Amino acid sequence: MKKVKTRTISLLILVLLMCAGMTVYLVKYVRNGADWASFSANNGYYTKGVLSVGRILDRDGLVLSEYGSEKGRRLFPDKKITRISTLHLLGDQHGYIGTGAVKNFASELIGYNLINGSYSLRSGGNDLYLTVDADLNDIAYQALDGKKGCVGVYNYKTGETLAMVTAPSYDPVAPPDDLTSNSKYEGVYINRFLSSTYSPGSTFKLVTTIAAIEKLPNLEDMTFHCEGSAEIGNGKVTCTNAHGTMDIAGALAYSCNCAYAELALKLGADTLADYFEELGLSESLSIDGIATAQGKYTMPETTNDLGWSGVGQYKNMINPASMLRLMGAIGGGGTGAELRLIQTVKSSVGIPTGIYKADTKTLLSADTAEWLTDMMRNNVEDVYGADRFPGLDICAKSGTAEVGGGKDPHALFAGFIRNEEAPLAFIVIVENGGRGSTVAGNVASTVLQAAVEALEK
């Protein structure tokens, strides 16, 4: 009887261990099944490490990437400029660009799901349609005119990313011999829109303005006086001009550093840090599973540092994608769609394999967004020039971010279109480009005109 009892307990332990093992396996299967199926050592879908199934197309059906069995590698469009402008979107032949669609959307291309596993082995994979317009990417890359930087445009109602361009780039079909030695290709494997952070320059004044609107009840009645510089703490905060006396709308339009240093002192570093986080600028976004870099707010060490922090010229860093989402939220009355890249995925017989729709997120109140929208429109009408954006109800803020080292500042221009038929948000960053409103603003004008035309197709 004792033996039977011992054996029963042993058997029960074995059963429990087996159940525990099965539970662990099922959890790992659910979490990691797609990664297992799309692992580059899977010879069913990869040839010498190159994904050999599935096609990637732009929103209009232009094939951007497919496998060419006769050449044993992924093939890209016939048009050279399109190969260059979509390099960081798709990824390179060797997988050095970690955020590329071929690498990150491999399970969608293969056709994997939890129920059927990798169901498209015999069909040659799926067709993955991106939200991006390849022609618009071409225009954006050319508008950067050889400068390093990035351009992002998305529909803040639907989340569709229409343009995502990074420079420098190169032709993946014929990589230059000096790719690793020529300074003009420095950082070429980095998708600057997704994976880089930049000093925000005066675009940070939007954060300070939002905090001031919500924390300073007398803001509408406040006036600021600028004589070109102001003693703040143990040093000076300087302006490009002596702006005289102005209200908050004038301070934002003329990007008055003295006024915004004063606002920063009234608000305090903790408030600025809180709003930086609440507005999503310290967050790593997930764009269809691709993680972006996180922005960072650095707490000022002195009163003078706090003044410069409110201006946007301290140690704070923003990620372009996060700033773009904020522009979309302002344009959307406080709520904007999350960015996405996948439009749809279809099987080899044209049947959609899933539903891809963006979530929305509220980053600020509707009243704050309305007030800020009017001020950003005033920026365009009074300072940047509405005639530079014909037919477009542009609301924007420029930034000129000093980077030191004797280099020209980075040029930034971010904002959105209020047109109901073209709810587009945008960000342009031109590294060492000079003045934001001039250099980055010109790029934005070119790209947005083309973007609106693309939506009308």
C-alpha positions in Angstrom: 0.0 0.0 0.0 2.9 2.3 0.8 4.4 1.6 -2.6 1.2 2.4 -4.4 0.9 5.7 -2.5 4.6 6.6 -3.3 4.1 5.8 -7.0 0.9 7.8 -7.1 2.6 10.9 -5.7 5.5 10.5 -8.1 3.1 10.2 -11.0 1.2 13.2 -9.8 4.4 15.2 -9.6 5.3 14.1 -13.1 1.9 15.2 -14.4 2.2 18.6 -12.7 5.7 19.1 -14.1 4.4 18.2 -17.6 1.5 20.6 -17.2 3.8 23.3 -16.0 6.1 22.7 -18.9 3.2 22.8 -21.4 2.0 26.1 -19.8 5.5 27.6 -20.1 5.7 26.4 -23.8 2.2 27.8 -24.6 3.0 31.2 -23.0 6.3 31.4 -25.0 4.5 30.2 -28.1 2.0 33.0 -27.8 4.6 35.6 -27.0 7.4 34.5 -29.4 5.8 32.4 -32.1 6.0 35.1 -34.7 9.7 35.7 -33.9 10.4 31.9 -34.2 8.7 31.7 -37.5 10.5 34.8 -38.9 13.9 34.0 -37.4 16.5 34.4 -40.2 17.8 30.8 -39.6 14.4 29.4 -40.8 15.4 28.0 -44.2 11.8 27.7 -45.2 11.5 31.4 -45.6 15.1 32.7 -45.8 17.8 32.0 -48.3 21.3 32.8 -46.9 19.7 35.1 -44.3 17.6 37.0 -46.9 13.8 36.8 -46.5 12.6 35.0 -49.7 8.8 35.4 -49.4 6.4 38.3 -49.5 6.2 41.6 -51.2 6.1 45.1 -49.7 4.1 47.8 -51.6 3.3 51.4 -51.0 -0.2 52.7 -50.5 -0.8 53.0 -54.3 0.4 49.4 -55.0 4.0 50.2 -56.2 6.2 47.2 -55.4 9.0 48.4 -53.1 10.6 45.1 -52.1 10.3 41.5 -53.3 12.6 38.5 -53.5 14.4 37.8 -56.7 15.3 34.1 -56.7 17.6 34.5 -59.7 19.7 37.0 -57.8 19.2 35.5 -54.3 18.4 38.9 -52.7 15.6 41.3 -52.1 14.8 43.5 -55.1 13.9 47.2 -54.9 12.1 49.6 -57.3 13.5 50.4 -60.8 13.5 54.1 -60.0 16.8 55.0 -58.3 15.5 58.0 -56.2 12.8 55.7 -54.8 15.3 53.1 -53.8 17.3 55.9 -52.0 14.3 57.6 -50.4 12.8 54.3 -49.0 16.0 52.7 -47.9 15.4 53.4 -44.2 11.7 52.5 -44.5 12.4 49.1 -46.0 15.9 48.3 -44.6 19.2 47.4 -46.3 20.3 44.1 -47.9 22.3 43.2 -44.8 19.9 44.1 -42.0 22.1 46.9 -40.6 19.1 49.2 -40.5 17.3 47.7 -37.5 14.0 49.5 -38.1 13.4 48.4 -41.7 10.0 47.0 -42.7 11.5 43.8 -44.2 13.0 42.9 -40.9 10.3 44.1 -38.5 7.3 42.9 -40.6 8.7 39.5 -41.5 5.9 37.6 -39.8 3.3 39.6 -41.8 5.2 38.9 -45.0 5.5 35.2 -44.1 1.9 34.9 -43.1 2.1 33.8 -39.5 -0.7 33.5 -37.0 -1.3 31.6 -33.8 -3.9 29.2 -35.2 -2.4 28.3 -38.5 1.3 29.0 -37.9 3.2 29.9 -41.0 0.4 29.3 -43.5 1.8 30.9 -46.6 4.9 28.6 -47.3 3.5 27.3 -50.6 2.0 30.6 -51.7 5.1 32.7 -51.7 4.1 34.9 -48.8 1.8 37.9 -48.4 1.5 41.3 -49.9 2.1 44.0 -47.2 0.8 47.4 -48.2 2.4 50.3 -46.3 0.7 53.7 -45.6 3.6 55.5 -47.2 3.4 57.2 -50.6 6.7 56.4 -52.4 6.4 59.5 -54.7 6.0 61.7 -51.6 9.1 60.1 -50.1 11.0 60.9 -53.2 10.0 64.6 -53.1 10.8 64.8 -49.4 14.3 63.3 -49.9 15.0 65.7 -52.8 13.7 68.7 -50.8 16.4 68.0 -48.1 18.8 68.9 -50.9 21.8 66.8 -49.7 21.5 67.8 -46.0 21.3 65.3 -43.2 18.0 65.2 -41.4 14.5 63.7 -41.6 10.9 64.4 -42.7 7.7 63.0 -41.4 4.1 63.5 -42.5 1.1 61.7 -41.2 -2.7 61.9 -41.2 -3.6 62.7 -37.6 -7.2 61.3 -38.1 -6.2 57.9 -39.4 -2.6 57.5 -38.2 -1.3 56.8 -41.7 2.3 57.8 -42.1 2.5 59.2 -45.6 6.2 60.2 -45.6 9.1 58.9 -43.6 12.5 60.0 -44.9 16.0 60.0 -43.5 19.1 61.5 -45.0 21.8 60.6 -45.7 20.8 57.5 -47.7 22.2 55.5 -50.6 21.2 53.2 -53.4 21.0 49.7 -52.0 21.4 48.2 -55.4 24.8 50.0 -55.9 26.2 51.0 -52.4 29.0 53.6 -52.6 32.6 52.2 -52.0 33.2 54.9 -49.3 30.0 54.2 -47.4 31.9 53.6 -44.1 34.7 56.1 -44.6 33.1 59.2 -46.1 31.7 61.6 -43.4 28.7 62.5 -45.6 27.4 59.0 -44.9 27.9 59.3 -41.1 25.0 57.6 -39.3 23.6 56.3 -42.6 22.2 53.1 -41.0 20.2 55.1 -38.5 16.6 56.0 -39.2 16.7 59.5 -37.8 12.9 59.8 -37.7 12.5 56.8 -35.5 15.8 56.3 -33.7 17.4 59.7 -33.2 16.8 62.5 -30.7 17.5 66.2 -31.3 17.6 69.4 -29.4 14.1 70.9 -29.9 15.2 74.5 -30.2 12.2 76.8 -30.1 9.7 74.1 -30.9 10.0 73.4 -27.2 8.2 76.7 -26.6 5.0 74.8 -27.5 5.5 72.7 -24.4 6.1 75.8 -22.3 3.0 77.4 -23.8 0.8 74.5 -23.1 2.0 74.4 -19.5 1.4 78.2 -19.2 -2.1 78.0 -20.6 -3.1 75.4 -18.1 -1.1 76.6 -15.1 -1.2 80.4 -15.3 -4.8 81.6 -15.1 -3.8 85.2 -16.0 -1.8 84.3 -19.1 -4.2 86.0 -21.5 -3.7 89.3 -19.7 0.1 89.0 -19.2 2.5 91.1 -21.2 6.2 90.6 -21.7 8.9 93.2 -22.5 12.0 92.3 -24.4 15.1 94.5 -24.8 17.1 91.8 -26.6 18.4 90.2 -23.5 17.5 89.6 -19.8 19.4 88.8 -16.6 18.1 85.4 -15.5 19.8 84.0 -12.4 23.6 84.2 -12.8 23.6 84.9 -16.5 21.8 86.3 -19.5 19.1 84.9 -21.8 19.5 86.6 -25.2 17.1 87.1 -28.1 17.7 87.6 -31.8 16.0 91.0 -31.6 14.6 93.5 -29.1 10.9 92.6 -29.4 9.5 95.3 -27.2 6.2 94.7 -25.4 4.0 91.8 -26.5 1.3 89.3 -25.3 1.7 85.5 -25.3 0.7 85.2 -28.9 3.3 87.7 -29.9 5.9 86.0 -27.7 5.3 82.7 -29.5 5.2 84.3 -33.0 8.4 86.1 -32.6 9.9 83.3 -30.5 11.0 85.6 -27.8 13.6 83.9 -25.5 13.2 86.6 -22.8 9.5 86.0 -22.6 9.8 82.3 -22.5 12.6 82.4 -19.9 10.2 84.5 -17.7 7.4 81.9 -18.2 9.8 79.1 -17.3 10.6 80.8 -14.0 6.9 81.2 -13.2 6.2 77.6 -14.0 9.2 75.9 -12.5 11.3 73.0 -13.7 9.0 70.3 -12.2 6.0 71.6 -14.2 8.0 71.7 -17.4 9.2 68.1 -16.7 5.7 67.0 -16.0 4.3 68.4 -19.2 7.2 67.0 -21.3 6.1 63.6 -20.0 2.3 64.2 -20.3 2.7 65.3 -23.9 4.4 62.0 -24.7 7.8 63.4 -25.5 9.6 61.2 -23.1 7.8 58.1 -24.3 9.1 55.4 -26.7 6.3 55.0 -29.3 5.4 51.7 -30.9 4.7 52.1 -34.6 3.2 48.8 -35.6 5.7 47.2 -33.2 8.8 49.3 -34.2 10.0 51.2 -31.1 11.2 54.8 -31.4 13.8 56.5 -29.3 12.8 58.2 -26.1 13.1 62.0 -25.6 14.6 63.3 -22.4 13.9 66.3 -20.2 17.0 67.2 -18.1 16.3 69.0 -14.9 18.0 72.5 -14.9 20.8 73.0 -12.4 20.5 76.8 -12.1 18.0 79.5 -12.5 19.6 80.5 -15.8 19.5 76.9 -16.9 15.7 76.9 -16.1 15.3 80.0 -18.3 17.0 78.4 -21.2 15.1 75.2 -20.7 11.8 77.0 -21.2 13.2 78.5 -24.4 14.3 75.1 -25.7 18.0 75.6 -25.6 19.1 73.5 -22.6 19.9 69.8 -22.6 16.4 68.6 -23.5 16.0 66.1 -26.4 13.0 65.1 -28.6 12.4 62.3 -31.0 10.9 63.4 -34.3 8.1 60.8 -34.3 7.0 61.8 -30.8 7.0 65.5 -31.7 5.0 64.6 -34.9 2.4 62.8 -32.8 2.1 65.9 -30.6 1.5 68.1 -33.6 -1.3 65.7 -34.6 -2.9 65.9 -31.2 -2.9 69.7 -31.3 -4.4 69.6 -34.8 -6.9 67.1 -33.7 -8.3 69.2 -30.9 -6.2 67.5 -28.2 -6.5 64.0 -29.5 -4.6 62.4 -32.4 -4.1 59.0 -33.9 -1.1 57.0 -33.1 1.3 56.7 -36.0 1.2 53.5 -38.1 2.9 52.1 -41.2 0.9 49.1 -42.2 -2.1 49.8 -44.4 -3.2 46.2 -44.9 -1.8 42.7 -45.5 -3.3 40.5 -48.2 -2.7 36.8 -49.0 -1.6 35.6 -52.4 -5.2 35.5 -53.5 -5.9 39.0 -52.4 -7.8 38.3 -49.1 -7.0 40.7 -46.2 -5.3 38.8 -43.3 -6.0 41.3 -40.6 -7.4 44.7 -39.6 -4.9 47.5 -39.1 -6.3 50.6 -37.5 -4.7 53.2 -35.3 -5.5 53.9 -31.7 -6.0 57.5 -30.6 -4.5 59.3 -27.6 -5.4 62.4 -25.8 -2.4 64.5 -25.0 -4.0 67.9 -24.0 -7.4 69.4 -23.5 -9.5 70.6 -26.3 -9.5 74.2 -25.0 -5.7 74.3 -24.8 -5.4 72.8 -28.3 -7.8 75.4 -29.7 -5.9 78.3 -28.1 -2.5 76.9 -29.2 -3.8 76.3 -32.8 -4.9 79.9 -33.1 -1.4 81.1 -32.0 0.4 78.7 -34.3 -1.7 80.0 -37.2 -0.8 83.5 -36.1 2.9 82.4 -36.3 2.4 81.7 -40.0 0.4 84.7 -40.9 2.5 87.3 -39.0 6.0 85.9 -39.2 6.6 82.9 -41.6 4.3 84.1 -44.4 1.0 82.3 -45.3 1.8 82.9 -49.0 4.6 80.3 -48.7 1.9 77.7 -48.2 -0.7 78.5 -50.9 -4.1 77.0 -50.3 -3.1 75.4 -47.0 -4.3 76.4 -43.6 -0.9 75.8 -41.9 -0.3 76.1 -38.2 3.4 75.8 -37.2 6.3 76.5 -35.0 9.9 76.8 -36.1 13.0 76.0 -34.2 16.7 76.9 -34.6 18.6 74.6 -32.3 22.2 75.6 -31.5 24.5 72.5 -31.5 27.9 74.1 -30.7 31.2 73.2 -32.0 31.2 76.0 -34.5 28.5 74.2 -36.6 25.4 75.8 -38.0 22.3 75.2 -35.9 19.8 72.5 -36.7 16.6 73.8 -38.5 13.2 72.5 -37.3 9.7 73.2 -38.5 6.7 71.4 -37.1 3.0 71.8 -37.2 -0.2 70.7 -39.0 -2.8 71.6 -41.6 -6.3 72.5 -40.4 -8.0 71.7 -43.7 -10.7 69.0 -43.0 -9.8 67.3 -46.3 -6.1 67.2 -45.5 -5.6 66.6 -41.7 -1.8 66.3 -41.9 0.8 66.9 -39.3 4.4 67.3 -40.2 8.0 67.7 -38.9 11.1 68.6 -40.8 14.6 68.6 -39.2 17.6 69.7 -41.3 20.8 69.1 -39.5 23.1 72.2 -39.5 20.6 73.8 -41.8 20.4 77.2 -40.3 17.2 79.0 -39.5 14.2 76.8 -38.9 11.5 78.9 -40.4 13.5 79.5 -43.6 15.3 76.3 -44.4 13.1 73.6 -42.8 10.0 75.7 -43.6 10.8 75.6 -47.3 11.2 71.8 -47.2 7.8 71.6 -45.4 6.1 73.8 -48.0 7.4 71.6 -50.9 6.4 68.3 -49.2 3.0 69.4 -47.9 1.9 70.7 -51.3 2.7 67.2 -52.7 1.1 65.5 -49.7 -2.2 67.2 -50.3 -2.1 66.3 -54.0 -1.4 62.7 -53.0 -4.5 62.6 -50.8 -6.5 63.9 -53.7 -5.4 61.0 -56.0 
